[in-house]
Amino acid sequence: MKSIEKTYDVAVIGGGLSGLTASIYLAKAGLYPFFIVEKMNQLGGRAMTVKKKGASLNMGVHAFYLDGEGEAG
């Protein structure tokens, strides 16, 4: 596998609502290249849909997480 080294001007930490919004503003301002660092396997942060007991639940920044693992109690 060939390695390609890239240089970025900005790193956005977190691909949730704030990180994605910051990325839009960076792009509109012409401040690129930049990259987004996200620990989850998808962007969106807490804004996601999860399936639990056969139901689809829309989660968001309004959700309260009781167990600290990203699932509603």
Residue pairs with C-beta under 8 A, 6 or more apart in sequence:
6 33
7 33
8 33
8 34
8 35
9 31
9 32
9 33
9 34
10 26
10 31
10 32
10 34
10 35
11 34
11 35
11 36
11 37
12 19
12 22
12 23
12 26
12 34
12 35
12 36
12 37
13 19
13 37
14 36
14 37
14 38
14 45
15 36
15 37
15 38
15 40
15 43
15 44
15 45
16 43
16 44
16 45
16 46
16 47
17 44
17 45
17 46
17 47
17 61
18 45
19 36
19 38
19 45
20 36
20 43
20 44
23 34
23 36
26 32
26 34
27 34
36 43
42 48
45 61
46 59
46 60
46 61
46 63
46 70
47 59
47 60
47 61
48 58
48 59
49 56
49 57
49 58
49 59
50 56
50 57
50 59
50 71
51 57
52 71
52 72
57 72
59 72
63 72
64 72
64 73
65 71
65 72
65 73
66 72
66 73
67 73
